[in-house]
């Protein structure tokens, strides 16, 4: 076939020998025949593939069989993505290999979508096969017996989604334009076993401009197969990891959409409700595993595997665990204030004196902090316990006796509601500690109530000790997830990505140069490729200077090239435009502002600078040498003013071949770089 079909039917398949034949037969008998079928085998070990191969001749070239390189582990997400990439139809329809469709199903869906020119056509009812030869119709409550069309009203689409008016998250519940999926880069999340459908549907609902709901049941869903991949039970530790990862991916998707869509920027309540909806799903999936594993083990799995993988989970994890501890569904918690205790830092300060004297707390910056001098803490010395929810605190103490000062940063001592003697394991994410203006740490440092962070120092009689500490609070969380219109959470204009490997001589000058930029609305992502010198320590020293705009990411192993760190940095970027900067280079103070302004003025995908400066060494003046480019790799004509290049691809390629362009890294629009 050379012409593109009207519909691409994509079938993910794994060990479906019992049902795949019936599934394909339902397609052969369709009243509408302008479609292709793409079966993506996920490395089946039964006779599924042979059965599909026997059907290839019957479809007269309309059936294609392909397979994944290795089994994806379940969920069907990888096979669906492969099928979407291979598809050619105007519309895409996902059909599970153990299900089938009404003989007039494709015709019904196609005619409805065409009539309303819908991006997404949602099927509000379906046939459910709970047992063999037993069929019933499942439909939404108060379902209207007519199509409902919503155009250019994200508010209505999202709010109806939140009201559970559209109760199915399954991919087979929508008939969708292929161009809509491609243009919005809507793919299924991979490397998880569950909840991928929900993440996919979040994008479908939020990004669709023309949404159609139809009441016609056309899909037969088989629910009684005990061997279905979705019913597979996995070891608790594995399931806990994947449930937590699914939540992290959901939050990442929600964050990106919140920055992108004006509706969500203006309606933080919807963002919060969407957050609650997914947390409820994850909590329900974890409750049965709590019977097999203790809470501490669950926390350690999630924190170890998730917090190190994606820093965006750091502010999410405490809420996640708090809800588990509360033994209730997320939507039953009416006020976030109930969770305040989970974000209360506890500081134990004790002086082990060497001679007679005293130790006093002179001041605490948080006037709501709880300050105690409990009797049990005076056993081995003089000690105070301070609890604060403020997120930052300054404490000034004085020793009238010499000795050893012990400072412990801890999580709150949360008691089990059912057993007051039993403690619920919990921690606080500390972000900074200074003692007498000396930085002890300024990176995320978790401290459990039973595994505190400890700092010791010797003091002499008369010393005053100033302790400054900061940590993540729920207020910071609500600012991050709910107040999406806040400037701190909106996308920066430019993401500057710096691959780093053993550049301790130059990285400081590189970062100083960025601090001096006239454009301030940018973020910096430094990706360390396992440096063995002091490069990382230098970058860490600059983090406070950038006021939250500098992020350090580390590769797990040295890549041996700059490409992988750049790609890694790109995956973390949020900017409208991307700029790649080498760690041993610098740019003019106005560079980012000039390039960004030109990009906006010309609506450019790429801003390319054909001239650059050559420096003879650190600290040399910018204008020591100015090169259009090396004459061996770039040829004239050059431009003397900003020039928008032609849209004629053939002409641009011709210029490239003639070496009129010498393209290394440039300012690229993020969607273009995607």
C-alpha positions in Angstrom: 0.0 0.0 0.0 1.3 3.4 -0.9 -1.6 5.6 0.3 -1.9 6.2 4.0 -4.8 4.4 5.6 -7.6 6.2 7.5 -6.9 4.2 10.7 -3.9 2.5 12.3 -4.9 -0.2 14.7 -2.0 -0.9 17.1 -2.0 -4.2 19.1 0.6 -4.8 21.8 1.0 -8.6 22.3 2.5 -10.9 24.8 1.6 -14.6 25.2 -2.0 -14.1 23.8 -2.3 -17.3 21.8 -5.7 -18.0 23.4 -7.2 -14.7 22.1 -5.2 -13.1 19.3 -7.0 -15.0 16.6 -10.4 -13.8 17.8 -9.0 -10.3 18.0 -7.8 -10.3 14.4 -11.0 -12.0 13.2 -13.0 -9.0 14.6 -10.8 -6.7 12.4 -11.2 -8.8 9.3 -14.9 -8.5 9.5 -15.1 -4.8 10.0 -17.6 -2.8 8.0 -14.9 -0.2 7.5 -11.8 -1.6 5.7 -9.5 1.4 5.2 -7.2 0.5 8.0 -3.8 -1.1 8.8 -3.0 -3.4 11.7 0.4 -3.2 13.5 1.0 -6.1 15.9 4.0 -5.5 18.2 5.1 -8.7 19.9 6.7 -8.2 23.3 8.9 -11.3 23.0 6.1 -13.9 23.4 7.1 -17.4 24.5 3.9 -19.2 23.3 2.5 -19.5 19.8 1.1 -16.0 19.5 3.6 -15.0 16.7 2.8 -18.1 14.6 -0.9 -17.3 14.8 -0.4 -13.7 13.7 1.8 -14.8 10.9 -1.0 -17.1 9.6 -3.2 -14.0 9.4 -0.8 -11.9 7.4 -2.1 -13.2 3.9 -5.7 -12.6 4.9 -5.2 -8.9 5.4 -3.7 -8.4 1.9 -0.7 -6.3 3.0 -2.6 -4.4 5.8 -1.1 -6.4 8.6 2.4 -5.8 9.9 4.1 -7.9 12.6 7.1 -6.5 14.5 8.6 -7.1 17.9 10.5 -5.4 20.7 14.2 -6.1 21.2 13.5 -7.5 24.6 10.5 -8.0 26.8 9.4 -4.6 28.3 8.2 -6.1 31.5 4.4 -5.4 31.1 2.0 -2.6 30.6 2.3 -2.7 26.8 3.8 0.8 26.8 6.9 0.1 24.8 5.0 -1.9 22.1 2.4 0.9 21.8 5.2 3.5 21.3 6.8 1.3 18.6 3.4 0.8 16.9 2.8 4.6 16.9 6.2 5.3 15.3 5.4 2.8 12.5 1.8 3.9 12.0 0.7 5.8 8.9 -3.0 6.3 9.6 -4.9 9.6 10.1 -6.2 8.1 13.3 -4.7 5.7 15.8 -6.7 3.1 17.8 -5.1 0.8 20.4 -6.6 -2.7 20.7 -5.4 -5.2 23.4 -4.5 -8.6 22.0 -7.0 -10.4 24.3 -9.9 -8.1 23.4 -11.9 -7.5 20.3 -14.1 -4.8 18.7 -17.7 -4.6 17.4 -17.9 -5.3 13.7 -19.1 -1.8 13.0 -16.7 -0.3 15.6 -14.1 1.3 13.4 -16.8 2.8 11.1 -18.6 4.2 14.1 -15.4 5.8 15.5 -14.2 7.1 12.2 -17.5 8.7 11.2 -17.8 10.4 14.6 -14.3 11.8 14.5 -14.6 13.0 11.0 -18.0 14.7 11.6 -16.6 16.8 14.5 -13.0 17.0 13.3 -12.0 15.7 16.7 -8.5 15.4 18.0 -9.7 12.8 20.5 -12.8 10.7 20.4 -13.6 9.2 23.8 -15.7 6.0 24.1 -18.0 6.5 27.2 -19.2 2.8 27.4 -17.9 -0.6 26.6 -18.8 -4.3 26.7 -17.3 -6.1 29.7 -16.6 -9.9 29.6 -16.4 -10.7 33.3 -16.8 -14.5 32.5 -16.8 -16.5 29.4 -20.0 -16.1 27.4 -21.2 -13.4 29.9 -21.3 -9.8 28.5 -22.5 -6.7 30.2 -22.3 -3.0 29.3 -20.3 -0.7 31.6 -21.1 3.0 31.1 -20.5 6.3 32.9 -23.1 7.5 35.3 -25.8 9.8 33.8 -24.4 9.1 30.3 -26.2 11.1 27.7 -27.4 9.3 24.6 -25.7 11.6 22.2 -22.2 12.8 21.3 -20.8 15.6 23.4 -18.3 17.8 21.7 -16.0 20.3 23.5 -13.8 22.7 21.5 -11.1 25.0 22.8 -12.2 24.7 26.4 -9.4 23.1 28.4 -11.2 24.2 31.6 -14.2 22.1 30.9 -12.2 19.1 29.6 -9.9 19.0 32.7 -12.7 19.6 35.3 -14.9 16.9 33.8 -11.9 14.6 33.9 -11.4 15.4 37.6 -15.1 14.7 38.2 -14.6 11.1 37.0 -17.2 11.7 34.3 -14.7 10.0 32.0 -14.0 7.0 34.1 -11.6 5.0 31.8 -7.9 5.6 31.6 -7.3 2.7 29.2 -5.7 3.5 25.8 -8.5 1.6 24.0 -11.0 4.1 25.3 -9.8 6.8 22.9 -9.7 7.1 19.1 -7.1 9.8 18.4 -5.6 11.7 15.5 -2.0 10.6 14.9 -0.9 14.1 14.1 -2.2 15.3 17.5 0.0 12.7 19.2 3.1 13.4 17.2 2.9 17.2 17.4 2.4 17.1 21.2 5.0 14.3 21.6 2.5 12.2 23.5 4.1 8.8 24.1 3.6 6.2 26.8 6.1 6.3 29.7 8.5 3.3 29.6 10.3 1.3 32.3 7.2 1.1 34.5 4.6 -1.6 34.8 1.6 0.3 35.8 -0.1 3.8 35.8 1.4 4.6 32.4 -2.1 4.8 31.0 -3.0 7.5 33.5 0.1 9.6 32.6 -0.7 9.2 28.9 -4.3 10.2 29.4 -3.3 13.3 31.4 -1.6 14.6 28.2 -4.6 13.6 26.1 -7.1 15.5 28.3 -5.0 18.6 28.9 -3.6 19.1 25.3 -6.7 18.2 23.3 -8.4 21.2 21.6 -11.3 19.3 20.1 -12.6 16.6 22.4 -15.6 14.3 21.5 -17.4 11.9 23.8 -19.6 9.3 22.2 -22.0 6.9 24.1 -21.6 4.0 21.6 -20.1 0.8 23.1 -17.9 -0.7 20.5 -15.1 -2.4 22.5 -15.2 -5.8 24.2 -12.9 -6.0 27.2 -11.9 -9.4 28.5 -11.6 -9.3 32.3 -11.5 -12.9 33.3 -8.1 -14.0 32.0 -6.0 -14.9 35.2 -2.8 -15.0 33.0 -3.1 -11.5 31.7 0.1 -9.4 32.2 -1.9 -6.8 34.1 -2.7 -9.4 36.7 0.9 -10.6 37.2 2.1 -10.4 40.8 5.6 -9.2 41.3 7.9 -9.2 44.3 6.8 -6.5 46.7 10.1 -4.6 46.5 9.9 -4.5 42.7 6.2 -3.4 42.7 6.9 -0.7 45.3 9.7 0.7 43.2 7.6 0.9 40.0 4.6 2.4 41.8 6.8 5.1 43.2 8.5 5.7 39.8 5.1 6.0 38.2 4.2 8.7 40.7 7.4 10.5 40.0 6.7 10.4 36.2 3.2 11.7 36.8 4.5 14.6 38.8 7.0 15.4 36.2 4.3 15.4 33.5 2.0 17.5 35.7 4.8 20.0 36.3 5.6 20.4 32.6 1.9 20.8 31.7 1.4 23.3 34.5 4.2 25.4 33.1 2.9 25.1 29.5 -0.9 25.6 29.8 -2.4 29.0 30.8 -5.4 27.3 32.3 -3.4 25.3 34.8 -1.2 28.4 35.6 -4.3 30.2 36.6 -6.1 27.3 38.4 -3.7 25.9 41.0 -6.7 24.1 42.5 -6.9 21.9 39.4 -3.2 21.2 39.6 -3.6 20.1 43.2 -6.6 17.9 42.4 -4.8 16.2 39.6 -1.9 15.6 42.0 -4.3 14.1 44.6 -6.0 11.8 42.0 -2.7 10.0 41.1 -1.5 9.7 44.6 -4.8 8.0 45.5 -4.1 5.4 42.8 -0.5 4.8 44.0 -1.5 4.5 47.6 -4.2 1.9 46.8 -1.6 -0.2 44.9 0.8 -0.1 47.9 -1.5 -1.0 50.7 -1.5 -4.7 50.1 2.3 -4.7 50.0 2.5 -3.1 53.4 1.2 -6.3 54.7 4.3 -8.1 53.4 7.0 -5.4 54.1 7.4 -3.0 57.0 7.2 0.7 56.4 10.9 1.4 56.9 11.8 -1.0 54.1 9.2 0.6 51.8 10.6 4.0 52.5 14.2 3.0 52.0 13.4 1.4 48.6 11.6 4.4 47.4 14.0 7.0 48.7 17.1 5.1 47.5 15.8 4.3 44.1 13.8 7.5 43.3 15.3 10.4 45.1 18.7 9.8 43.6 17.2 9.3 40.1 15.3 12.5 39.9 15.7 15.5 42.2 12.1 16.5 41.6 11.0 13.6 43.8 12.7 15.1 46.8 9.9 17.5 47.7 7.3 14.9 46.8 8.5 12.0 48.9 7.6 13.3 52.3 4.0 13.9 51.2 3.8 10.4 49.8 5.0 8.8 53.0 2.9 11.0 55.2 -0.2 9.8 53.5 0.8 6.1 53.9 1.4 6.7 57.6 -1.9 8.4 58.0 -3.6 5.2 56.8 -6.2 7.1 54.8 -6.8 8.1 51.2 -5.3 11.3 49.9 -8.7 12.9 49.2 -9.8 12.4 52.8 -7.2 14.8 54.1 -8.9 18.2 54.0 -6.1 20.4 55.2 -2.4 20.2 54.5 -1.8 21.6 58.0 -2.5 18.1 59.3 0.9 17.1 57.8 2.9 19.9 59.4 4.5 17.5 61.9 6.1 15.6 59.1 8.0 18.7 58.1 9.1 19.8 61.5 12.8 19.8 62.0 14.3 18.7 65.3 17.7 19.9 66.4 19.4 18.3 69.5 22.2 20.5 70.8 24.3 19.2 73.6 27.5 20.3 75.4 29.7 17.6 77.0 31.5 20.0 79.4 35.0 19.4 80.7 34.7 21.6 83.7 31.9 23.2 85.7 29.9 25.7 83.8 26.8 26.2 81.8 25.5 26.2 78.2 22.7 28.5 77.1 20.6 29.2 74.0 20.7 33.0 73.7 18.3 33.3 70.7 16.2 31.4 68.2 15.1 33.2 65.0 11.8 31.3 64.8 9.6 32.7 67.5 7.1 29.8 67.0 9.8 27.2 67.6 9.5 24.8 70.5 12.5 25.0 72.8 13.0 22.5 75.6 15.7 21.5 78.1 14.4 18.0 79.0 15.7 16.3 82.1 16.7 13.1 80.2 19.0 15.1 78.0 21.1 16.4 80.9 22.4 12.9 81.8 25.8 13.2 79.9 25.9 17.0 79.6 23.8 20.0 79.1 21.3 19.8 76.2 18.4 21.4 74.4 15.8 20.1 71.9 14.5 22.6 69.4 11.6 21.9 67.0 10.7 24.2 64.1 8.5 24.2 61.1 9.8 27.4 59.6 12.1 25.9 57.0 15.1 27.9 58.2 16.3 28.9 61.6 19.2 30.7 63.2 20.3 29.7 66.7 22.8 31.5 68.9 24.2 29.7 71.9 26.9 30.4 74.5 29.2 28.1 76.4 30.4 29.2 79.8 32.3 25.9 80.0 34.8 24.3 77.7 33.9 21.0 76.1 32.6 19.2 73.1 29.5 20.5 71.3 27.3 17.9 69.6 24.7 19.1 67.1 22.2 16.5 65.7 19.8 17.3 62.8 16.9 14.9 62.9 13.5 14.1 61.6 10.5 14.5 63.9 9.8 11.7 66.4 6.4 10.8 65.0 4.5 8.3 67.1 2.2 5.6 65.8 -1.4 6.6 66.5 -2.3 3.0 67.3 0.7 2.4 69.5 2.2 5.5 71.2 5.3 3.7 72.2 6.1 2.7 68.6 7.8 5.3 66.4 7.0 5.8 62.8 10.2 6.1 60.8 10.5 9.6 59.2 13.1 12.1 58.1 13.6 15.7 57.1 15.4 16.9 54.0 17.9 19.4 55.2 19.4 21.7 52.5 22.0 23.8 54.3 24.0 24.0 57.6 26.4 26.7 58.6 28.2 26.9 61.9 29.9 30.2 62.7 29.4 31.2 59.0 31.3 28.1 57.9 29.4 26.0 55.3 29.1 22.5 56.6 26.9 21.4 53.7 24.6 23.1 51.2 23.2 20.1 49.3 20.2 18.0 50.1 21.0 16.0 53.2 18.3 13.7 54.6 18.3 13.0 58.3 16.0 10.4 59.9 14.8 10.7 63.5 16.8 7.6 64.4 19.6 8.2 62.0 20.5 11.9 62.5 23.1 14.0 60.8 25.8 14.8 63.5 28.3 17.6 63.7 30.8 17.9 66.5 33.1 20.8 67.5 35.2 21.8 70.4 34.4 25.0 72.3 36.0 27.0 75.0 34.4 28.9 77.8 32.9 32.2 76.6 32.4 31.1 73.0 29.3 32.1 71.2 28.1 29.6 68.5 25.9 30.6 65.6 24.0 27.8 63.9 22.1 28.4 60.6 20.1 25.6 59.2 17.5 25.2 56.4 15.2 22.4 55.3 12.3 21.6 53.0 8.9 22.4 54.3 5.4 21.8 53.1 5.1 25.5 52.3 7.9 25.0 49.8 5.9 22.1 48.4 2.7 24.0 48.0 4.7 26.8 46.3 6.1 24.2 43.9 3.0 22.2 43.0 0.1 24.5 43.6 1.3 28.1 43.0 2.4 27.4 39.4 2.0 31.0 38.4 4.9 31.9 40.7 8.0 33.0 38.8 10.1 30.4 40.6 8.2 27.7 38.9 7.6 29.1 35.5 10.0 28.0 32.7 13.1 30.1 32.3 13.9 31.8 29.0 17.1 29.8 28.4 18.6 26.6 29.8 22.4 26.7 29.7 23.8 23.2 29.7 27.4 22.6 30.6 29.1 19.2 30.3 31.9 19.0 32.8 35.0 16.7 33.1 38.1 17.8 35.0 37.9 21.5 34.3 38.8 22.8 37.7 41.0 25.5 36.0 38.2 27.0 34.0 34.7 26.1 35.4 34.9 29.0 38.0 35.4 31.6 35.3 32.7 30.0 33.2 30.2 30.3 36.0 31.3 33.8 37.0 30.7 34.8 33.4 27.1 33.5 33.6 26.5 35.3 36.8 27.4 38.5 35.0 24.9 38.0 32.2 22.5 40.9 31.5 19.7 38.3 31.0 18.7 36.9 34.4 15.9 34.6 33.4 17.9 31.5 32.7 18.9 28.3 34.5 22.2 26.5 34.4 22.6 22.7 34.4 26.1 21.4 34.9 26.4 17.7 34.1 29.5 16.2 35.7 31.0 13.3 33.7 32.6 11.7 36.8 35.4 14.3 37.3 38.4 13.2 39.3 39.7 16.7 40.2 38.0 19.5 42.2 35.6 20.6 39.5 32.5 19.4 41.4 33.5 21.2 44.6 33.9 24.4 42.7 30.5 24.1 41.1 28.9 23.3 44.5 30.4 26.5 45.9 28.5 28.4 43.2 25.1 26.9 43.8 24.1 29.6 46.5 25.3 32.4 44.2 22.8 31.4 41.5 19.8 31.6 43.9 18.2 28.3 42.8 19.1 28.7 39.1 22.1 26.3 39.1 21.7 22.6 39.2 24.4 19.9 39.4 23.7 16.6 37.8 26.1 13.6 37.8 26.6 10.9 35.3 26.7 7.4 36.8 29.8 6.6 34.8 32.2 8.5 32.6 30.9 8.7 29.0 34.1 9.7 27.3 32.3 12.3 25.3 30.3 15.5 25.6 27.2 14.2 23.8 25.8 12.1 26.6 26.2 14.8 29.3 24.5 17.2 27.0 21.6 14.9 26.4 21.4 14.3 30.1 21.3 18.0 30.8 18.7 18.5 28.1 16.4 15.9 29.8 16.4 18.1 33.0 16.0 21.4 31.2 12.9 23.6 31.4 13.9 26.6 29.3 12.2 27.9 26.2 15.6 27.8 24.5 18.7 25.7 25.0 22.3 26.9 24.9 25.2 24.5 25.2 28.3 26.0 26.8 31.7 24.2 27.3 33.1 24.3 30.8 36.4 25.9 29.6 34.7 28.6 27.6 32.9 31.9 28.3 30.4 34.1 26.5 30.1 37.9 26.3 28.0 39.4 29.2 25.2 40.3 26.8 25.2 37.0 24.8 22.2 35.3 26.3 20.1 38.5 26.1 21.1 39.2 22.5 20.5 35.7 21.3 17.2 35.4 23.1 15.9 38.8 21.9 16.8 37.9 18.3 15.2 34.5 18.6 11.9 36.1 19.8 12.1 38.9 17.2 12.6 36.6 14.3 10.5 33.6 15.8 13.6 31.6 15.2 14.1 27.9 16.0 17.9 28.4 16.0 20.2 31.4 16.5 23.6 30.7 15.0 26.7 32.9 15.7 29.2 32.6 12.9 31.9 34.6 14.6 33.6 33.8 17.9 36.5 35.0 20.1 39.7 33.1 20.6 41.3 33.5 24.1 45.0 33.1 24.7 44.4 32.1 28.3 42.4 32.7 31.5 41.6 36.3 32.0 42.6 37.5 28.5 40.5 40.2 27.0 37.6 39.1 24.8 38.8 41.0 21.7 42.3 39.6 21.6 41.4 37.7 18.4 38.1 37.7 16.5 37.5 34.9 14.0 34.6 34.6 11.6 35.6 30.9 11.7 38.5 28.9 10.6 38.8 29.4 6.8 39.3 25.6 6.4 35.9 24.8 7.8 33.8 27.9 6.9 33.7 29.8 3.7 32.2 33.2 2.8 29.9 35.0 2.3 29.4 36.1 5.9 26.6 38.3 7.3 27.1 41.8 8.8 23.7 41.9 10.5 21.1 39.5 11.9 19.8 37.5 8.9 16.8 35.1 8.8 17.8 32.2 6.6 15.6 30.8 3.9 13.0 28.2 4.5 14.1 26.4 1.4 15.7 23.2 2.8 17.5 22.5 -0.5 19.2 26.0 -0.4 20.2 25.6 3.2 21.7 22.2 2.6 23.6 23.6 -0.4 25.0 26.3 1.8 26.0 23.7 4.4 27.8 21.6 1.7 29.6 24.7 0.5 30.8 25.3 4.1 28.9 28.6 4.4 27.8 27.2 7.8 30.0 25.9 10.5 27.5 24.6 13.0 28.6 23.5 16.5 26.3 24.3 19.4 23.9 27.3 19.2 20.8 28.7 20.8 18.0 26.2 20.0 14.4 26.3 20.7 13.6 23.4 23.1 10.7 22.0 21.1 12.9 22.1 18.0 15.7 20.4 19.8 13.2 17.8 21.0 
